[in-house]
Amino acid sequence: MRKLSKLLAVGAILTLGLTACGSSQKADTSAESTKADASSAAKESTKAGESKKAEGDTTIKIGVVGENNEQWTPVIDAMAKEGITVELVKFADYSLPNRALNDGEIDLNAFQHKAYLANDIKDNGYKIEAIGDTIVAPLGVYSKKIADLSELKDGDTIAIPSDATNGGRALKVLESAGVIKVNPDAGYTPTLSDITENPKNIKFTEVEAANTPSLLPDVAAAVINGGHAVDNGLNPENDSIFLEKVQEGTDNPYVNVIVARSEDKDNENYKKIVKAYQSDDVKKVIEDVYKGAYLPVWK
């Protein structure tokens, strides 16, 4: 439980000072520490804003979250043939890449679904928008203590992401599994206060999404995003005890997207990157490497 207490403290700090998502996003969207973290990640090489201004410079920086980005290899190779260098800038958590993009520290990002993007724009006023669909990553419930959610005991604790969209999505997944019921009026972003039925008195620990896997030894179960599951050696199809049923179609709010600044949405090089991503080569990598953790959504 010492690890759980420590991560709860970290989660509180993130909620107060760093996170820019949902209800926690509203806490301090101008925090200097967040801006500093975003700047640090983006400055692994020269600033994208400066490189764009340099005549003839064709380096494009794309912000991602997590360590597993094999699907970008065919894109990098294809763009190199066009004389365009694609650099992936890795961020530690979800609260940073949209700020970095809005501030001109990167050129594009690709880490979030449509619901998260819409919520982040609403809360922070970012001038950014989606320019292409990529994947959908089913949300999974994982446990080191039980093999099925029916084994949950009265008063057990489940860890869920702390941001509004992924936290709400986690509650909807648990509802579909029969663990709880939530107010349908809350749509796809219910909060803990929207839980209307909780027959086993389940307690919920809300932490930054990247921290959910590390809580597995200390909680009965954790709802983990696909990317963070993969980063921690978990396969959604094989290791989850319950897996979200993916809604078909690109109108699914949980379809992930490539995002640009609104002023650059028609940039021809960015369109080339979207086209290179939405290719058979990328689809094959997704199917071979991620084995169900990510599902391509383009036709």
N, C-alpha and C positions, 0 to 999 in steps of 0.2 A: 504493500500500500504506500510505502515511501515514494516509489516511482510515480504512483497516481497522484499523490499530493504535490509532488514537484511539478508534474505536467499540468495540474490544475492551476498552480501558481503561474506557470508560463502562459497558459491559456488566458488567465485574467490579465496578465500584462499585455498580451496581444490584443485583447478586447479593448483595453484602455488606450493603447498607444500605437498599435501597428495596423490592425486589421482594417480593411476597407470594404468589407462585405456585409450586406444586409444590416441587421440591427447593430452588430458590432462595428460595421463600417461607419456608422454615424457617430461613433464615439469620438474619433479624432482623426478625421481624414486629412488634416494638414500636419500631422506629426512629422517633425524633422527627422526622427529616427527612421520612419518609413521611407521618406524621400532619400535619406542617406543610403539605406539598404538597396533601394532600387538603383540609385546612381552607381553604387559599388558593383552591382552585378552587371549593369550595362556597360561599364567602363573596363571590361576585360580587354577590350581593344578600343580604338578611337570611336568617339561618339558618332552614332548614326546620323544625327542631324548635321554634323559637320561633313561627314562623308557624302551625304546627299548633295551638299552645296558644291562640293569639289567637282569641277567639270571633268567628265570622263570616268569618274569613280563609280563602279558598279557593284560595290559591296552592300549587301542588304542584311541587316541584323534582325533575327526573329527570336522573340522571347518565348521560352518554354519553361515548364515546371517539371522537375523530376529528372532522373538520370537515364531513363530508357526512351530513346528517341530514334530507334533504328529506322522507323518509317520515313525519316527525313533524308536518309542516305541516297535513295534514287532521285529525290528532288535536288539535292546538292550536286549530284553528278550531272543531271539534265541541265541545270542552270549553268554549270561550268562550261558546257558546250556552247552556251549562248553568250559566254563572256561575262557572266554574272557570278560573283562569289557570295554564297549564302553562309552566314555565320549564325550558329545557335547560341543565344545568351541564356544561360540557365539561372532561374530564380528559385529561392528556397520555398516560397509558398504563394498562394493564390492572390494575396493582397498587393503584390508588387508589379506584375507585368503591365497592367492597364495604366497605372500611374506613369511608368517608364515610357510607355508608348505615347500617352497624351503629352508628356513633357519633351518628346523628341529624342529620347535616349536610345530607342530602338525604332525600327521601321515597321515591323509587324509583330503580332504575337499569336500563338496558337496553343492554348492551354485550357480554354473554358468553353462551357456550353452556352447556348443562347439565353437561358434563364439567368445565369450568373452575369453575363454581359449586360443584359437589360437592367438588372438590379444595380450593378456597379455604376452604370451611366446615370441612373436615376439618383443615386445617393451622392455621386461626386461630380456630376456635370461634365464628364469627359466627352470630348468631341471625337469619338471613335465609333467604328461600326464594322459589322461582319461583311467580308467580301467573298467568302467561300466556305462551304460545308466540308467537314473532314470525317469525323468518326462519331460513334456513340459508344460510351464506356459503361456497361451495366454496373450498377451499384450492388455490392455484395455484403452479406452479413457473415462474419467470420468468428470463430471461437476456438479456444484451446481447452475449454472446459465442458462443452456440450456438443453433441452431434446433430441435434435438431432443436429448433426453437420451442418445440413442445416441452422440452426438458427444463425450460426456465423455471426458477423457483421464485416464490413470493419475495419481493424486495431486491431481486437481482439488479445489477447495474449494466446498462448498455452505453457504450461510447458512440457519439455521433459527431459529425463535423459541426463547428460552431457558426459558420457563415449561414446567412438566411436561406439561400437557395439549396445548397447541399444538405444543410440541416433539415430543411423542410422536405427535401426529397427523401432523406433517410427515414423520416417519420412516415411518409407515404409508403415506403418499402415495408416498414414494420407493420403498417396497417394491412397491406396486401398479404402479409404473412400471418395475419390474425393475432398479432401481439397486442395491438392497441386499436382504437378508433379515433379519428380526428374530425373536426368540424369541416364538412365539405365546402363551406363558404370561404375557407382559407385558401382554396385553390391548390396550386402545387407548391406553395411556400408556407405551410402551417408551422407554428411555433409550439413550444411545449405547452403554452397556455391554451392551445387549440385542441389538446387531447381531451376527448369526451368520455372515453372508456379505457381503463387500465386495470383489468381484472387481477393481474399479478403484482400490482403496485411497483411496476418497474421504475427504477431510478435512471436518470439520464445524465451522463457526463459529456459536456460540450467542450471540444478542444479543436484547435486548428486542424484542418483535414489531414495534413501531413503527419500529425502525431497520433492519429487513431490506431495505426498498426502496433505502435510500441506499447499501447495500453492493453493489448490482448492478454498478457499474463495476469492482469489485475482486475479485469471485468469479466462478466459472464459472456459478453459478445461485443463486437464493434462493427459498425457500418462503415465500410471503407470504399473510397473512390477507386475506380479501376486502375488509374495510373499509379496511385500510391500502393495499391495491392501488388502490382507488378514490381515496383521499386523494392518491395520488401519480400520478394520471392514467393508471392502468393498467386495462384492461378484461379481466377474467378470460377471457371467451370469445374475445376477439380477440388478446390480447397474451401469454397464458400459453403455455408450450411443453408443459405437461402440467397437466390440471385434474382435481381430485378428483371421483370419481363419487359423487354425493350419494345417501345411503341414504334411501329413502322412509319416511315415517311419523314421528310425533312422538316415538317411542321412540329416535330417532337421538340419541346423546349430544352431537352437535354442533348441535342445534337451539338457537337463541338464545331468550332468555327475558326477560320483565320481572320484576324482583325487588323484593320488599318486606321490611321487617322482619317476623319471624314473628308478632309481636304485632299487626301491622297487616294481616295477610293477608286479612282479611275486610272491610277498609275499603270502603265502598260507592263512594266516589269513585275509589278505585284500580281497582275492578272496571269502572267506567265508562271509565277510560282503556284498560284491556285490550280492552274491547268496541269502543271507537273505533279502536284500532289494528287489530284483526282485522276490518277493513271492506273493502268493494270500493274505496273511495276510496284507502286506503293501498296496497292491492294494485296499483292502477293506477299509482301513483307509483313503486312498487318496480319494476314491469315497464318503465315508460317511461324512468325515470332511470337505473337501475342495469344494465339490459340483461343480466341473467344473473349479475351480481356478487352479488346477493341474491335468494333465492327464498322467497316466502311459504309458510308451512307449514300455516296453518289452512285449513279447508275453506270 
